[in-house]
Amino acid sequence: MFCHNQTFNGTYNGTYNGTHNGTHNGTHNGTVSVITGRERFLNVMEYKPVDRIPNVEVGVWGQTKQRWMDEGLDPDKVKWDWWTGDEYFGIDPREYINIDFGMIPQFKREIIEKADRYEIYRDNKGILHKAMTEGVVFGTRPSMDQYLDFPVKDRKDFRKIRERYQLDAKRYPADWEEKLLPNWQSCDIPLIFGRNCSTLGFYWRAREWMGTENLSYAFYDQPSLIHEMMEFIADFTIEVSKPVLAKLFAKGIQVDYVMINEDMSMKAGPLIGPPQYKEFIFPHMRRLADFYKANGVRYVMVDTDGNCDVLIPLLMECGTDGLWPLERVAGMDPVELRKKYGRDLRLYGGVDKMRIARGREEIDRHLAEMLPLIEEGGFIPTIDHTVPPDISLSDFTYYMKRKTDLLAGKF
């Protein structure tokens, strides 16, 4: 996708206009003219004046898409890849530098057992799943898979699997220097290093290799293996990133952010304690964040569901500039997080999907709670994950309309 200017100016069924001519002053006085999408994002991150806050969302479940179609939505009018924007719903575009940090070669996907309601299969990462096939809609399963086995049990397994993480030209888009680099140079929408869930972090990647339970024990039973894994993850991520960032840096192209995907928390708290994070992950995350910032990446963001509050001081100390998605059911309230951690922590997400499902009055109450952060800056509200099927098309449409008002200072 080529970089293009500002935001979509489309309408949703004539209900609202995706671009506003009003002003949003943040913490500053004075009128702000309409600016590019990239300037808008950076100004919000730096607590500077903007015409409005960026309008972004994540996506929907397959079951949600089916419900909305049943409620009258023409699916062909919607792009559905909301990471890169959607004109129908007025979602702003973003540009991604697509790097493959995964296994090359991957495992061969194979079906081990197939029944009427479920299947057991090994995926391309070597993980053995038991997964529901009943109720799958547009590729979305009705429940999480059960994970039966993982490829790494010990150091021997790890050293075997790390052979799948070699430097390879296949990790980069074909002809990226000739075809994509010129567009990145003139990009006027946010420019992001890696697509969502491509730049996997330390806990996430180790969990994929070992599984949550086995990894939890390994921090105590196999500490030398965990140290080796964490060092490798940082080294590998840096080496794969270097060729592209070197070219960008040489041409004076600054990347707006990289999202390190960790998902290391559950509803009640993190899956790894602060002492373990400090010992095993912290020095390598610090090294990785320092590398990105020294090579033209402006912000380092971390993606983790659940409640990671007790880890936030360590995340900030090792170079994290922002968090996403701020899952509300887990107690991640962006207003309270700003009070606790100040402006050095940018906030991304924080809209409670469960409250959006309760209808218009609750939507208004919920969005009104975010006014202080909208005025202050450093905050981009989105539903705190993909949109579930208990949110009707009518309620989502109303949410987007009222959120658009909020983003433009007209709530």
KOLMI-949859 format. One line per field, with one value per residue (C-alpha): residue number from 1; residue in one letter; x, y, z. Coordinates in nm, 4 decimals. Example, Ala and Ser with C-alpha at 12.3 -4.5 7.8 and 13.67 -1.06 7.14 Angstrom:
<sites>
i: [1,2]
aa: [A,S]
u: [1.2300,1.3670]
v: [-0.4500,-0.1060]
w: [0.7800,0.7140]
</sites>
This chain:
<sites>
i: [1,2,3,4,5,6,7,8,9,10,11,12,13,14,15,16,17,18,19,20,21,22,23,24,25,26,27,28,29,30,31,32,33,34,35,36,37,38,39,40,41,42,43,44,45,46,47,48,49,50,51,52,53,54,55,56,57,58,59,60,61,62,63,64,65,66,67,68,69,70,71,72,73,74,75,76,77,78,79,80,81,82,83,84,85,86,87,88,89,90,91,92,93,94,95,96,97,98,99,100,101,102,103,104,105,106,107,108,109,110,111,112,113,114,115,116,117,118,119,120,121,122,123,124,125,126,127,128,129,130,131,132,133,134,135,136,137,138,139,140,141,142,143,144,145,146,147,148,149,150,151,152,153,154,155,156,157,158,159,160,161,162,163,164,165,166,167,168,169,170,171,172,173,174,175,176,177,178,179,180,181,182,183,184,185,186,187,188,189,190,191,192,193,194,195,196,197,198,199,200,201,202,203,204,205,206,207,208,209,210,211,212,213,214,215,216,217,218,219,220,221,222,223,224,225,226,227,228,229,230,231,232,233,234,235,236,237,238,239,240,241,242,243,244,245,246,247,248,249,250,251,252,253,254,255,256,257,258,259,260,261,262,263,264,265,266,267,268,269,270,271,272,273,274,275,276,277,278,279,280,281,282,283,284,285,286,287,288,289,290,291,292,293,294,295,296,297,298,299,300,301,302,303,304,305,306,307,308,309,310,311,312,313,314,315,316,317,318,319,320,321,322,323,324,325,326,327,328,329,330,331,332,333,334,335,336,337,338,339,340,341,342,343,344,345,346,347,348,349,350,351,352,353,354,355,356,357,358,359,360,361,362,363,364,365,366,367,368,369,370,371,372,373,374,375,376,377,378,379,380,381,382,383,384,385,386,387,388,389,390,391,392,393,394,395,396,397,398,399,400,401,402,403,404,405,406,407,408,409,410,411]
aa: [M,F,C,H,N,Q,T,F,N,G,T,Y,N,G,T,Y,N,G,T,H,N,G,T,H,N,G,T,H,N,G,T,V,S,V,I,T,G,R,E,R,F,L,N,V,M,E,Y,K,P,V,D,R,I,P,N,V,E,V,G,V,W,G,Q,T,K,Q,R,W,M,D,E,G,L,D,P,D,K,V,K,W,D,W,W,T,G,D,E,Y,F,G,I,D,P,R,E,Y,I,N,I,D,F,G,M,I,P,Q,F,K,R,E,I,I,E,K,A,D,R,Y,E,I,Y,R,D,N,K,G,I,L,H,K,A,M,T,E,G,V,V,F,G,T,R,P,S,M,D,Q,Y,L,D,F,P,V,K,D,R,K,D,F,R,K,I,R,E,R,Y,Q,L,D,A,K,R,Y,P,A,D,W,E,E,K,L,L,P,N,W,Q,S,C,D,I,P,L,I,F,G,R,N,C,S,T,L,G,F,Y,W,R,A,R,E,W,M,G,T,E,N,L,S,Y,A,F,Y,D,Q,P,S,L,I,H,E,M,M,E,F,I,A,D,F,T,I,E,V,S,K,P,V,L,A,K,L,F,A,K,G,I,Q,V,D,Y,V,M,I,N,E,D,M,S,M,K,A,G,P,L,I,G,P,P,Q,Y,K,E,F,I,F,P,H,M,R,R,L,A,D,F,Y,K,A,N,G,V,R,Y,V,M,V,D,T,D,G,N,C,D,V,L,I,P,L,L,M,E,C,G,T,D,G,L,W,P,L,E,R,V,A,G,M,D,P,V,E,L,R,K,K,Y,G,R,D,L,R,L,Y,G,G,V,D,K,M,R,I,A,R,G,R,E,E,I,D,R,H,L,A,E,M,L,P,L,I,E,E,G,G,F,I,P,T,I,D,H,T,V,P,P,D,I,S,L,S,D,F,T,Y,Y,M,K,R,K,T,D,L,L,A,G,K,F]
u: [0.0000,0.1317,0.1400,-0.1351,-0.2537,-0.4395,-0.7560,-1.0477,-1.3164,-1.5934,-1.9246,-2.0943,-2.4493,-2.4553,-2.4449,-2.1206,-1.8249,-1.4906,-1.2962,-1.3803,-1.3010,-1.3202,-1.0290,-0.8830,-0.6489,-0.5208,-0.3267,-0.2690,-0.4822,-0.5408,-0.6831,-0.5073,-0.5515,-0.6078,-0.2782,-0.1496,-0.2256,0.1385,0.1636,-0.1592,-0.0258,0.3071,0.1471,-0.0809,0.2174,0.4037,0.1065,0.0970,-0.2098,-0.4043,-0.7179,-0.8405,-0.7132,-0.6395,-0.9365,-0.8220,-0.9708,-0.8431,-1.0993,-1.3902,-1.4545,-1.5859,-1.9033,-1.9381,-1.9057,-2.1802,-2.4083,-2.3623,-2.4358,-2.7535,-2.8395,-2.8057,-2.4377,-2.3053,-1.9696,-1.8257,-1.8345,-1.6022,-1.2287,-1.2083,-0.8284,-0.8599,-0.4861,-0.4500,-0.7711,-1.1284,-1.3115,-1.6595,-1.6180,-1.3862,-1.0860,-0.7528,-0.4906,-0.1473,0.1551,0.3518,0.7072,0.6387,0.9188,0.8939,1.0424,0.8997,1.0377,1.1950,1.1315,0.8087,0.6786,0.4429,0.0827,-0.0751,-0.4104,-0.3598,-0.7280,-1.0540,-1.3906,-1.7369,-1.6861,-1.3092,-0.9738,-0.6263,-0.3538,0.0077,0.0499,0.3343,0.5113,0.5178,0.2407,-0.0148,-0.3737,-0.7154,-0.9517,-1.3258,-1.4429,-1.8098,-1.9223,-1.6273,-1.7317,-1.5053,-1.2082,-1.2842,-1.3231,-1.5939,-1.3418,-0.9685,-0.7791,-0.6492,-0.2718,-0.1499,0.2216,0.5041,0.8291,1.0741,1.1202,1.4903,1.8090,1.8565,1.5106,1.5780,1.9071,1.7315,1.4452,1.6695,1.8023,1.4680,1.5568,1.8326,1.8800,1.7081,1.6106,1.2603,1.2062,1.1750,0.9235,1.0408,1.2097,1.1453,1.4385,1.3208,0.9438,0.8612,1.1438,1.0519,0.6974,0.8170,1.0318,0.7316,0.4854,0.2342,0.0449,0.1944,0.4848,0.5163,0.7952,0.6306,0.2700,0.0678,0.2036,0.5138,0.7759,0.7286,0.8732,1.0519,0.7717,0.5479,0.8096,0.9320,0.5692,0.5164,0.8196,0.7398,0.3789,0.2662,0.2916,0.6256,0.7730,0.6554,0.8421,1.1474,1.2142,1.2955,1.4015,1.5996,1.7173,2.0215,1.7929,1.5717,1.8757,1.9912,1.6458,1.6133,1.9576,1.8835,1.5478,1.7107,2.0045,1.7790,1.5299,1.8091,1.9886,1.6699,1.5788,1.9222,1.9180,1.5909,1.6563,2.0044,1.8601,1.5870,1.8310,2.0710,1.7899,1.6719,1.3452,1.2149,0.9825,0.7048,0.6919,0.7515,0.5062,0.6705,0.4035,0.4257,0.0784,0.2332,-0.0637,-0.4005,-0.7011,-0.5576,-0.1989,0.1090,0.2202,0.5750,0.6630,0.8731,1.1780,1.1748,1.1160,1.4033,1.6439,1.5586,1.3937,1.4818,1.8449,1.7530,1.4418,1.6563,1.9082,1.6351,1.4640,1.7976,1.8748,1.5441,1.5673,1.9296,1.8263,1.5430,1.2410,1.0720,0.8624,0.8757,0.5302,0.4366,0.1247,-0.0019,-0.3553,-0.4600,-0.3317,0.0405,0.0369,0.3117,0.5422,0.4887,0.7714,1.0162,0.8757,0.9220,1.2708,1.3830,1.2573,0.8857,0.7008,0.3448,0.1044,-0.1764,-0.4622,-0.5374,-0.7922,-1.0642,-1.2065,-0.8586,-0.8629,-0.6415,-0.8106,-0.6239,-0.7295,-0.5874,-0.2750,-0.2030,-0.2390,-0.0027,0.2653,0.2442,0.3055,0.6080,0.3680,0.1534,-0.1771,-0.3443,-0.6796,-0.8789,-1.2373,-1.4323,-1.5956,-1.8402,-1.9717,-2.0079,-2.2418,-2.4772,-2.6212,-2.6128,-2.6461,-2.3629,-2.1496,-2.1910,-2.1064,-1.8007,-1.6575,-1.7208,-1.4868,-1.2019,-1.2388,-0.9472,-0.7078,-0.8426,-0.7749,-0.4313,-0.2983,-0.0767,-0.3866,-0.5548,-0.8816,-0.9778,-1.1902,-0.9583,-0.9315,-1.1297,-1.5037,-1.7014,-2.0412,-2.2407,-2.1920,-2.4661,-2.4087,-2.6315,-2.4336,-2.0995,-2.2172,-2.3290,-1.9988,-1.8007,-2.0112,-1.9736,-1.6060,-1.5516,-1.7121,-1.4889,-1.1735,-1.2565,-1.3333,-1.7081,-1.8333]
v: [0.0000,0.3418,0.6138,0.8660,1.1907,1.2592,1.0659,0.9235,1.1801,0.9278,0.8967,0.6058,0.5851,0.9664,0.9551,1.1344,1.2809,1.1165,1.4434,1.7392,2.1052,2.1882,2.2348,2.0389,2.2335,1.9688,2.1481,2.4461,2.7382,2.8467,2.7032,2.4159,2.3738,2.0319,1.8442,1.5165,1.1899,1.1495,1.4977,1.4318,1.1112,1.2642,1.5755,1.3627,1.1596,1.4814,1.6584,1.9221,2.0823,1.8772,1.9298,1.5961,1.2727,0.9839,0.7536,0.3914,0.0534,-0.3045,-0.5251,-0.7623,-1.1276,-1.3316,-1.3814,-1.0026,-0.9590,-1.2181,-1.0465,-0.7093,-0.8603,-1.0108,-0.6617,-0.5107,-0.4264,-0.4745,-0.6459,-0.5346,-0.1722,-0.2432,-0.3023,-0.5106,-0.4699,-0.1857,-0.1788,-0.0046,0.1985,0.1729,0.4473,0.3151,0.3534,0.6552,0.4679,0.6335,0.4578,0.3563,0.2327,-0.0765,-0.1827,-0.5526,-0.7699,-1.1449,-1.2260,-1.5771,-1.9223,-1.9825,-2.2597,-2.3105,-2.6443,-2.8214,-2.7830,-3.1252,-3.2585,-3.5295,-3.6048,-3.4681,-3.5144,-3.3661,-3.0760,-3.0400,-3.1145,-3.1806,-3.0293,-2.9163,-2.5576,-2.3971,-2.3085,-2.6706,-2.6278,-2.9064,-2.7736,-2.9151,-2.6667,-2.6274,-2.6505,-2.6183,-2.2560,-2.1180,-1.8017,-1.6240,-1.8075,-1.7115,-1.9982,-1.9665,-2.0365,-2.0461,-2.3575,-2.6079,-2.6346,-2.9926,-2.9782,-2.7385,-2.7840,-2.6848,-2.8785,-2.8237,-2.6639,-2.9344,-2.8587,-2.4855,-2.5111,-2.7201,-2.4747,-2.1678,-2.3013,-2.1857,-1.8239,-1.7490,-1.4242,-1.4674,-1.2342,-1.3849,-1.1877,-0.8630,-0.7491,-0.8172,-0.5146,-0.3091,-0.0768,0.0093,0.0026,0.0730,0.2861,0.5940,0.5812,0.5474,0.8524,1.0659,0.9012,1.1378,0.8787,0.6992,0.4763,0.1638,-0.0946,-0.4347,-0.5413,-0.6295,-0.9374,-0.9522,-0.8089,-1.0643,-0.9875,-1.2011,-1.3570,-1.4098,-1.5900,-1.8061,-1.8971,-2.0049,-2.2298,-2.3826,-2.3061,-2.1017,-2.3745,-2.5140,-2.1645,-2.0756,-2.3734,-2.3113,-1.9713,-2.1709,-2.5136,-2.4141,-2.0544,-2.0913,-2.1946,-1.8886,-1.6588,-1.8120,-1.7690,-1.4045,-1.3156,-1.4889,-1.3118,-0.9706,-1.0593,-1.2065,-0.9174,-0.6621,-0.8416,-0.8849,-0.5186,-0.3788,-0.3908,-0.1993,0.0495,0.1212,0.2192,0.4265,0.5996,0.6776,0.8545,1.0406,0.8460,0.8216,0.5371,0.6485,0.3395,-0.0321,-0.2486,-0.5233,-0.7899,-0.9595,-1.0621,-1.1502,-1.0721,-1.2134,-1.0497,-1.0626,-0.9732,-1.0685,-1.4232,-1.3294,-1.1469,-0.8295,-1.0162,-1.2609,-0.9822,-0.7836,-1.0770,-1.2439,-0.9919,-0.6414,-0.6195,-0.7502,-0.5344,-0.2357,-0.3340,-0.3785,-0.0479,0.1348,-0.0183,0.0895,0.4443,0.4813,0.3744,0.6139,0.4601,0.7319,0.5281,0.1750,0.0428,-0.2787,-0.4851,-0.6929,-0.7926,-0.8254,-0.6309,-0.5540,-0.2714,-0.4109,-0.4450,-0.0917,0.0702,-0.1851,-0.1463,0.2294,0.1955,-0.0258,0.2164,0.1545,0.4707,0.3394,0.0532,-0.1103,-0.2241,-0.1354,-0.4089,-0.2610,-0.5838,-0.6388,-0.2990,-0.1093,0.2318,0.4876,0.7820,0.6157,0.5018,0.8604,0.9785,0.7058,0.7126,1.0597,1.1738,0.9553,0.6634,0.7048,0.5210,0.3391,0.1574,0.1619,0.1546,-0.1182,-0.3439,-0.4709,-0.1216,-0.0493,-0.3502,-0.1942,0.0709,0.4418,0.5880,0.3712,0.4557,0.8271,0.7826,0.5747,0.8103,1.1123,0.9587,0.9944,1.3685,1.4593,1.2426,1.3666,1.7214,1.6397,1.4273,1.1207,0.8996,0.7321,0.5574,0.2299,-0.0666,-0.2763,-0.5588,-0.6866,-0.6145,-0.9128,-1.0275,-0.8934,-0.5425,-0.4708,-0.2806,-0.0035,0.0332,0.0221,0.2845,0.5065,0.4484,0.5502,0.8623,0.9705,0.8783,1.0887,1.3801,1.3139,1.3021,1.6375,1.8109,1.8232,1.5679]
w: [0.0000,-0.0886,0.1736,0.1199,0.2666,0.5907,0.6727,0.4836,0.4101,0.3608,0.5380,0.7053,0.5618,0.5651,0.9453,1.0066,0.8245,0.8917,0.8695,1.0897,1.0417,1.4098,1.6418,1.9260,2.1436,2.3807,2.6485,2.4201,2.3133,1.9580,1.6373,1.4627,1.0881,0.9346,0.9244,0.7832,0.9538,1.0500,1.2003,1.3856,1.5398,1.6396,1.7856,2.0025,2.1229,2.2080,2.3709,2.0990,1.9339,1.6796,1.4742,1.6152,1.7682,1.5251,1.4684,1.4741,1.5629,1.5537,1.3798,1.4400,1.5105,1.2192,1.4232,1.4535,1.0798,1.0281,1.2820,1.1156,0.7758,0.9189,1.0486,0.7023,0.6488,0.2961,0.3648,0.0319,0.1478,0.4405,0.4055,0.7292,0.7561,1.0034,1.0742,0.7390,0.7707,0.6531,0.4642,0.5420,0.9178,0.8948,1.0382,0.9629,0.7492,0.8719,0.6756,0.7820,0.7013,0.6712,0.8122,0.8765,1.2183,1.2215,1.1493,0.8090,0.7274,0.9165,1.0333,0.7973,0.9114,0.9556,1.0744,1.3380,1.4085,1.2709,1.4427,1.3934,1.6347,1.6653,1.5077,1.6444,1.4321,1.4422,1.3257,1.1314,1.4594,1.5737,1.8346,1.8743,1.9068,1.9824,1.8186,1.7736,1.4134,1.5041,1.4937,1.2947,1.1080,0.8582,1.0075,1.3716,1.6156,1.8841,2.1621,2.2225,2.1243,2.3771,2.3431,2.3785,2.3057,2.2197,2.0287,2.3053,2.6291,2.6964,2.5639,2.2989,2.1550,2.1631,1.9777,1.7163,1.6691,1.6584,1.3274,1.1837,1.2706,1.0212,0.8313,0.4962,0.2117,0.2323,0.5536,0.3574,0.0940,-0.2602,-0.4201,-0.1074,-0.1742,-0.5245,-0.4795,-0.1143,0.0192,-0.1916,-0.0544,0.3034,0.2448,0.1493,0.3878,0.5503,0.7557,1.0586,0.9519,1.1683,1.1820,1.1388,1.1057,1.4140,1.5933,1.3752,1.6129,1.8876,2.2266,2.4810,2.6810,2.3773,2.1678,2.4578,2.5374,2.1751,2.2016,2.5421,2.6401,2.9393,3.2027,3.0872,3.0566,3.4070,3.5500,3.3309,3.4909,3.8065,3.6771,3.3654,3.4206,3.1956,2.9077,2.9637,2.9695,2.6411,2.4860,2.5891,2.4585,2.1297,2.0847,2.1224,1.8951,1.6274,1.6292,1.6037,1.3213,1.1151,1.1684,1.0801,0.6973,0.6634,0.9419,0.8079,0.4690,0.6295,0.8630,0.5780,0.3936,0.7021,0.7246,1.0790,1.1775,1.4110,1.6297,1.6694,1.8635,2.0700,2.1177,2.4578,2.5860,2.9210,3.1481,3.2444,3.4117,3.7645,3.6793,3.4777,3.4051,3.5015,3.8227,3.8424,3.9822,3.6894,3.4372,3.5865,3.5753,3.2477,3.0127,3.1275,3.0050,2.6609,2.6253,2.7241,2.4574,2.1956,2.2773,2.2696,1.9306,1.7773,1.9098,1.7978,1.4486,1.3814,1.5549,1.7555,2.0011,2.1397,2.2299,2.4105,2.3422,2.6310,2.7187,3.0817,3.3805,3.3569,3.6140,3.8386,3.5367,3.4035,3.6048,3.4618,3.1106,3.1289,3.2756,2.9885,2.7229,2.6663,2.5589,2.5374,2.6124,2.4157,2.4383,2.8064,2.8673,3.0854,3.2284,3.3732,3.5449,3.2998,3.3255,3.1093,3.3272,3.6378,3.4531,3.3481,3.7078,3.8240,3.5536,3.4008,3.0463,2.9783,2.9261,2.6152,2.6246,2.3370,2.3599,2.6823,2.5448,2.7232,2.4629,2.7235,2.7930,2.4210,2.4016,2.6597,2.4304,2.3626,2.7107,2.8408,2.5358,2.6079,2.9760,2.8969,2.6345,2.8576,3.1159,2.8651,2.8105,3.0434,2.8428,2.5103,2.6249,2.7622,2.4753,2.4677,2.4334,2.1359,2.2323,2.0662,2.1701,2.3852,2.1322,1.8348,1.8385,1.9765,1.8423,2.1367,1.9929,1.7397,1.4179,1.5499,1.8725,1.6925,1.4455,1.7313,1.9137,1.6057,1.5604,1.9222,1.9290,1.6172,1.8017,2.1027,1.8906,1.7356,2.0654,1.9917,2.2445]
</sites>
